[in-house]
Amino acid sequence: MSEETIRRSELMWGAIAAFAVGIMAAVIVVSSFAMAIHPPSNVETIDPTTLNTNSEFAESNLGTRVNPDGSVTVRIVATQFEFLPRCIPVPKDRQVTFRVTSPDVIHGFLIAGTNANTMVVPGYVAQLRTVFGTAGDHLMPCHEFCGLGHSEMWALVKVLDGAQWKPDSSGKISCELPR
Ligand SMILES: [Cu+2]
């Protein structure tokens, strides 16, 4: 093989590798800017052994709540093998903050059909914010294998439009799973 043939071959494979890297970089840039897909970044620790006496994640404080400033926060405990609460109402076209934690093992948090997706690691609070643009139901399955009952672990997110969104005087709102 001549020097020239080797040089051409090296240049060709160099160009192919550069093209592949360029495509991967473009996928990251487009998905983060245009589709708002980012790695979760909230680092906040919590004692997983005292969740039921912790005032924020005590059972009576779980679910959807409108804060005094009008923002909406949803607090969820992911535990073997259910989400508490199992039915989660949220308003359409308003920013919703989800705060999720686990008292036992690693669970997954995914709102199907949206970009809301994070791991729920015991000892940490997973937090994410999103806005739902259309009313309707989203399945919310656990997507980290967490034990024998993993496949039964899911909840329902109900996006309610203005007429259906009726929090009570304390700002709480809940819903029931269809049977
Ligand atoms: Cu799970």
Residues whose N, C-alpha, C, O or C-beta is under 5 A from the ligand:
A	BS01	CU	I106 H107 G108 C142 E144 C146 M153
